[in-house]
Amino acid sequence: MPFPHLSLARLAACLSLALAASSSLLAQTGGSGPTAPYPSRTPGPAVAPATPSGAATAPSAPKTGICAQARPGNIPEMICQDEGLRALDQSMNDFYAQARRKVGDEQPPMLAVEQSKWRHQRDSCWKASDRLDCVQASYHHRIVELQARYRLVESIGPITYLCDDNPPARVVVDYFKTEPPSLIARQGDSTVLMLAAPSASGARYTGTNESLWEHQGETAIRWGFGAPERKCMKQPEAAASAAST
C-alpha cells in the first residue's frame, strides 16, 4: 500500500482527538455514568392488590335461636328469613320465659311438655297450603295461651254460669285481656281455652270443640264435640263465692 506512514499518522491523530473528547465529557458530568430517564408523569391504572387464593376469610357469626334450627325447606328456616315471624318468635319466647319463672320447679314440668307439643304443631305447618298464615296463627294462639293459662295479663273473674242441665252444670270462667281477648272455662275436671271470634252481635268465644256466646243478657255454652248448645245464667257473685268455699 502506498504511503502507509501517512495512514498510520492520521489514525493516531483521530484516536487522540476521541480520547480528549471523552475526558472532557467525564469532567463535565463529575465522572458519573449515564443517567436514568425521568419517570413518566402520567399515572398508570390503579390496580387493587390481589387476594391470595389461599387466604382465610373471616368466619360468620354462629346462628342462634330459631335460626340455629333452620334446615333447607323446614319451618324454622322460613321463620328465620322473615322479619315479622322472627318478631313473633321473640315475643313468644319472652312470654314463655315469664311463665317458666312463674311455675318454677313444677313437677311434672307440664309447661315444657306443652311447649314441645306446640313446636311440633307449628313445624307441621309445612303441610299447609298457606304456610305463612298457618305459622302466624300458631304463634298468636300460643302467645295468648301462655298469657291466659299462666295469668301473665289482667283478668276478670272467676264468673260462674249455671246451665240448664239436670242437675245444673256449673261452668267457671276467667276472662283475659289478651289480643284477641280470651277466656279459660272449667267444667268439672275439664279446662278449655277459648278465643274471641267474630260475631254479628254480643261476645262470642270459641275453642276446639267448645263455645260461649253472650247475647242480650243470655249466655249459651257448648261443651264438647257434637254437644248441643245449652242456656246458662250468670250466678250472682255472692252465691258463686259461697259455692266455691
Kinemage of the C-alpha trace (Angstrom):
@kinemage 1
@onewidth
@group {chain A} dominant
@subgroup {mainchain}
@vectorlist {calphas} color= white
{ca met a 1} P 0.000 0.000 0.000
{ca pro a 2} L 1.465 3.440 -0.963
{ca phe a 3} L 2.373 5.869 1.807
{ca pro a 4} L 1.480 3.641 4.742
{ca his a 5} L 3.159 6.010 7.161
{ca leu a 6} L 0.582 8.720 6.364
{ca ser a 7} L -2.380 6.454 7.119
{ca leu a 8} L -0.938 5.477 10.490
{ca ala a 9} L -0.318 9.079 11.353
{ca arg a 10} L -3.887 10.044 10.548
{ca leu a 11} L -5.249 7.108 12.610
{ca ala a 12} L -3.166 8.136 15.610
{ca ala a 13} L -4.466 11.688 15.341
{ca cys a 14} L -8.109 10.525 15.290
{ca leu a 15} L -7.591 8.383 18.379
{ca ser a 16} L -6.020 11.276 20.235
{ca leu a 17} L -8.988 13.542 19.432
{ca ala a 18} L -11.523 10.891 20.610
{ca leu a 19} L -9.728 10.380 23.919
{ca ala a 20} L -9.615 14.100 24.529
{ca ala a 21} L -13.349 14.500 23.891
{ca ser a 22} L -14.186 11.608 26.253
{ca ser a 23} L -12.056 13.104 29.043
{ca ser a 24} L -13.789 16.470 28.649
{ca leu a 25} L -17.284 14.864 28.908
{ca leu a 26} L -16.359 12.947 32.072
{ca ala a 27} L -15.041 16.086 33.663
{ca gln a 28} L -18.319 17.967 32.993
{ca thr a 29} L -20.557 15.229 34.494
{ca gly a 30} L -18.431 14.610 37.553
{ca gly a 31} L -17.276 11.274 36.281
{ca ser a 32} L -20.668 9.561 36.674
{ca gly a 33} L -22.105 7.102 34.214
{ca pro a 34} L -25.187 7.600 32.063
{ca thr a 35} L -28.251 8.961 33.956
{ca ala a 36} L -31.639 7.251 34.139
{ca pro a 37} L -34.517 8.792 32.186
{ca tyr a 38} L -37.179 10.846 34.060
{ca pro a 39} L -40.188 8.831 35.227
{ca ser a 40} L -43.453 9.267 33.354
{ca arg a 41} L -45.802 11.906 34.882
{ca thr a 42} L -48.894 10.104 33.596
{ca pro a 43} L -50.075 7.718 36.337
{ca gly a 44} L -50.856 4.201 35.278
{ca pro a 45} L -54.131 2.411 36.080
{ca ala a 46} L -54.768 1.769 39.770
{ca val a 47} L -54.646 -1.959 40.406
{ca ala a 48} L -56.001 -3.371 43.677
{ca pro a 49} L -53.734 -5.890 45.298
{ca ala a 50} L -54.888 -9.387 44.561
{ca thr a 51} L -56.175 -11.502 47.466
{ca pro a 52} L -54.194 -14.703 47.712
{ca ser a 53} L -56.358 -17.636 46.731
{ca gly a 54} L -55.450 -19.482 49.893
{ca ala a 55} L -56.182 -16.587 52.266
{ca ala a 56} L -58.642 -17.409 55.074
{ca thr a 57} L -61.953 -15.487 55.190
{ca ala a 58} L -63.457 -14.203 58.439
{ca pro a 59} L -65.790 -16.809 59.998
{ca ser a 60} L -69.508 -15.942 60.006
{ca ala a 61} L -71.259 -15.417 63.341
{ca pro a 62} L -72.867 -18.593 64.725
{ca lys a 63} L -76.634 -18.830 64.273
{ca thr a 64} L -78.729 -18.674 67.428
{ca gly a 65} L -82.377 -19.080 68.417
{ca ile a 66} L -84.791 -20.152 65.725
{ca cys a 67} L -82.111 -19.727 63.033
{ca ala a 68} L -79.998 -22.450 64.680
{ca gln a 69} L -82.848 -24.874 63.906
{ca ala a 70} L -83.090 -23.838 60.254
{ca arg a 71} L -82.643 -26.556 57.637
{ca pro a 72} L -83.347 -26.294 53.895
{ca gly a 73} L -87.125 -26.218 53.405
{ca asn a 74} L -88.220 -26.513 57.040
{ca ile a 75} L -90.423 -24.112 59.022
{ca pro a 76} L -87.612 -22.678 61.225
{ca glu a 77} L -85.781 -21.652 58.020
{ca met a 78} L -88.934 -19.844 56.852
{ca ile a 79} L -89.197 -18.064 60.221
{ca cys a 80} L -85.502 -17.157 60.226
{ca gln a 81} L -85.817 -15.484 56.829
{ca asp a 82} L -88.924 -13.417 57.728
{ca glu a 83} L -88.562 -10.365 59.988
{ca gly a 84} L -92.189 -10.420 61.134
{ca leu a 85} L -92.082 -14.111 62.048
{ca arg a 86} L -88.807 -13.616 63.918
{ca ala a 87} L -90.504 -10.866 65.958
{ca leu a 88} L -93.397 -13.221 66.783
{ca asp a 89} L -90.926 -15.910 67.806
{ca gln a 90} L -89.126 -13.484 70.118
{ca ser a 91} L -92.412 -12.329 71.671
{ca met a 92} L -93.474 -15.916 72.308
{ca asn a 93} L -90.072 -16.698 73.863
{ca asp a 94} L -90.425 -13.708 76.204
{ca phe a 95} L -93.822 -14.875 77.496
{ca tyr a 96} L -92.567 -18.449 77.769
{ca ala a 97} L -89.693 -17.226 79.950
{ca gln a 98} L -92.175 -15.352 82.158
{ca ala a 99} L -94.282 -18.488 82.518
{ca arg a 100} L -91.218 -20.556 83.444
{ca arg a 101} L -90.286 -18.112 86.182
{ca lys a 102} L -93.845 -18.257 87.493
{ca val a 103} L -94.160 -22.051 87.673
{ca gly a 104} L -90.628 -22.599 88.982
{ca asp a 105} L -89.755 -26.263 89.511
{ca glu a 106} L -93.180 -27.570 88.597
{ca gln a 107} L -93.484 -31.366 88.854
{ca pro a 108} L -94.182 -32.763 86.389
{ca pro a 109} L -92.900 -29.958 84.115
{ca met a 110} L -96.120 -29.527 82.160
{ca leu a 111} L -95.060 -26.203 80.674
{ca ala a 112} L -92.065 -27.762 78.908
{ca val a 113} L -94.252 -30.607 77.626
{ca glu a 114} L -96.830 -28.141 76.312
{ca gln a 115} L -94.114 -26.118 74.578
{ca ser a 116} L -92.660 -29.182 72.907
{ca lys a 117} L -96.098 -30.207 71.609
{ca trp a 118} L -96.696 -26.683 70.327
{ca arg a 119} L -93.375 -26.631 68.421
{ca his a 120} L -94.333 -29.905 66.761
{ca gln a 121} L -97.685 -28.445 65.710
{ca arg a 122} L -96.019 -25.250 64.432
{ca asp a 123} L -93.492 -27.193 62.386
{ca ser a 124} L -96.281 -29.248 60.809
{ca cys a 125} L -97.336 -26.043 59.017
{ca trp a 126} L -95.080 -27.149 56.145
{ca lys a 127} L -98.079 -29.271 55.051
{ca ala a 128} L -100.450 -26.257 54.968
{ca ser a 129} L -101.496 -24.658 51.683
{ca asp a 130} L -100.696 -21.216 53.170
{ca arg a 131} L -97.643 -21.768 55.356
{ca leu a 132} L -97.255 -18.125 56.361
{ca asp a 133} L -100.846 -17.868 57.613
{ca cys a 134} L -100.504 -21.183 59.438
{ca val a 135} L -97.304 -20.160 61.252
{ca gln a 136} L -98.681 -16.741 62.189
{ca ala a 137} L -101.873 -18.278 63.596
{ca ser a 138} L -99.819 -20.823 65.536
{ca tyr a 139} L -97.731 -18.106 67.195
{ca his a 140} L -100.717 -15.878 68.011
{ca his a 141} L -102.568 -18.767 69.628
{ca arg a 142} L -99.549 -19.867 71.676
{ca ile a 143} L -98.873 -16.336 72.932
{ca val a 144} L -102.498 -15.960 74.074
{ca glu a 145} L -102.393 -19.412 75.651
{ca leu a 146} L -99.263 -18.575 77.677
{ca gln a 147} L -100.721 -15.244 78.782
{ca ala a 148} L -104.022 -16.774 79.896
{ca arg a 149} L -103.024 -20.141 81.350
{ca tyr a 150} L -100.184 -18.652 83.382
{ca arg a 151} L -102.004 -15.394 84.175
{ca leu a 152} L -99.416 -13.054 82.667
{ca val a 153} L -102.038 -10.376 81.855
{ca glu a 154} L -105.003 -8.783 83.618
{ca ser a 155} L -108.112 -10.902 84.074
{ca ile a 156} L -111.752 -10.637 85.116
{ca gly a 157} L -113.313 -13.402 87.143
{ca pro a 158} L -113.907 -16.056 88.096
{ca ile a 159} L -117.520 -15.840 86.896
{ca thr a 160} L -119.799 -18.825 87.415
{ca tyr a 161} L -122.523 -19.852 84.939
{ca leu a 162} L -125.283 -22.332 85.795
{ca cys a 163} L -126.524 -24.232 82.749
{ca asp a 164} L -129.918 -25.931 82.245
{ca asp a 165} L -128.718 -29.461 82.919
{ca asn a 166} L -130.249 -31.789 85.500
{ca pro a 167} L -128.645 -31.126 87.931
{ca pro a 168} L -127.477 -27.736 86.668
{ca ala a 169} L -123.905 -27.826 85.378
{ca arg a 170} L -121.545 -25.207 86.714
{ca val a 171} L -119.074 -23.577 84.297
{ca val a 172} L -116.476 -21.266 85.846
{ca val a 173} L -114.926 -18.686 83.516
{ca asp a 174} L -111.974 -16.267 83.730
{ca tyr a 175} L -111.706 -13.585 81.042
{ca phe a 176} L -108.264 -12.336 79.983
{ca lys a 177} L -107.173 -9.081 78.344
{ca thr a 178} L -105.173 -10.690 75.591
{ca glu a 179} L -105.142 -9.916 71.880
{ca pro a 180} L -107.546 -11.254 70.785
{ca pro a 181} L -109.497 -11.454 74.076
{ca ser a 182} L -109.659 -14.931 75.570
{ca leu a 183} L -111.175 -16.958 78.390
{ca ile a 184} L -110.436 -20.135 80.277
{ca ala a 185} L -113.526 -22.153 81.219
{ca arg a 186} L -113.655 -25.029 83.682
{ca gln a 187} L -116.378 -27.645 83.943
{ca gly a 188} L -115.650 -30.445 86.389
{ca asp a 189} L -112.116 -31.713 85.648
{ca ser a 190} L -112.103 -30.291 82.122
{ca thr a 191} L -110.458 -26.961 81.259
{ca val a 192} L -110.536 -25.275 77.863
{ca leu a 193} L -109.140 -22.113 76.285
{ca met a 194} L -111.429 -20.075 74.021
{ca leu a 195} L -110.567 -17.043 71.888
{ca ala a 196} L -112.857 -14.213 70.833
{ca ala a 197} L -114.386 -14.822 67.430
{ca pro a 198} L -116.249 -12.531 65.015
{ca ser a 199} L -119.916 -12.158 65.949
{ca ala a 200} L -122.817 -10.226 64.447
{ca ser a 201} L -123.901 -9.264 67.973
{ca gly a 202} L -122.764 -9.931 71.512
{ca ala a 203} L -119.477 -11.553 72.522
{ca arg a 204} L -118.592 -14.980 71.162
{ca tyr a 205} L -115.643 -17.167 72.163
{ca thr a 206} L -114.652 -20.453 70.536
{ca gly a 207} L -112.290 -23.293 71.383
{ca thr a 208} L -111.516 -26.616 69.713
{ca asn a 209} L -114.950 -28.138 70.402
{ca glu a 210} L -116.444 -25.542 72.751
{ca ser a 211} L -118.089 -22.137 72.510
{ca leu a 212} L -119.543 -19.435 74.746
{ca trp a 213} L -121.848 -16.739 73.394
{ca glu a 214} L -123.266 -13.850 75.418
{ca his a 215} L -126.070 -12.065 73.647
{ca gln a 216} L -128.723 -9.670 75.011
{ca gly a 217} L -128.255 -10.799 78.589
{ca glu a 218} L -128.317 -14.514 77.770
{ca thr a 219} L -125.425 -16.955 77.653
{ca ala a 220} L -125.202 -20.076 75.508
{ca ile a 221} L -122.436 -22.619 76.120
{ca arg a 222} L -121.499 -25.649 74.014
{ca trp a 223} L -119.112 -28.126 75.639
{ca gly a 224} L -117.599 -30.970 73.648
{ca phe a 225} L -117.698 -32.252 70.080
{ca gly a 226} L -121.235 -32.513 68.750
{ca ala a 227} L -122.718 -31.332 72.061
{ca pro a 228} L -125.866 -29.198 71.980
{ca glu a 229} L -125.826 -25.537 72.914
{ca arg a 230} L -127.118 -25.002 76.472
{ca lys a 231} L -128.735 -21.939 78.001
{ca cys a 232} L -126.814 -20.715 81.040
{ca met a 233} L -127.306 -17.980 83.612
{ca lys a 234} L -124.628 -15.975 85.356
{ca gln a 235} L -124.636 -16.809 89.039
{ca pro a 236} L -124.525 -13.802 91.409
{ca glu a 237} L -121.046 -13.175 92.765
{ca ala a 238} L -122.046 -13.759 96.403
{ca ala a 239} L -123.600 -17.122 95.610
{ca ala a 240} L -120.663 -18.124 93.449
{ca ser a 241} L -118.250 -17.226 96.206
{ca ala a 242} L -120.200 -19.253 98.750
{ca ala a 243} L -120.340 -22.262 96.397
{ca ser a 244} L -116.586 -22.232 95.912
{ca thr a 245} L -115.826 -22.290 99.660
